[in-house]
Each structure stands twice: as C-alpha cells, then as structure tokens.
C-alpha cells in the first residue's frame, strides 16, 4: 500500500520555477500571483486563482478535491516556463 502524502508545513520556499508573473506579462501588479515554487523538501507550491467551486461539477471521474485542497489555475505560459526546471522522474 502506498504511503499517503501529507504537505509539510515546516518546508520553506527554496526557488522559483520558471519566470515570475511580471516577467511573463501575466500581471500588472508587480509581485502578485500566479507563481510556481520548489520548497525546501522538494515539493512544489503553486499560487494561482482558486477555481475549486467553478470546476467542482466538471471534474473527470478519477479526480476529487479534498476538503483541505483547492484547484488553482495558472497561465499556460507559466507552466511551460517552469517545465525545464522540473525533474523528469
């Protein structure tokens, strides 16, 4: 049986993956979201628009959102910019 993953609240922000929202032209507010960060434990933190309620009735059959989870959306160009920095395995 696989071990259940639990987010580590003691992890810290280690480095941005990809480029900032300002660099990509996804914000006019300077330091506002969206963003993608690697945490000190290797996990990934994503800052985006909370779309949990919007997508709740359209989730694929094998997708569920826990009571302590949120579905966030980020711009495609931000995910593409982070891709080279994500490990393959």
Secondary structure, DSSP 8 states (H G I E B T S, - for coil): --------TT--EEEE-S--HHHHT--SSSS-S-EEEEETTS-EEEE-EE-HHHHGGG--TT----TT---EE--HHHHHHHHTTS---
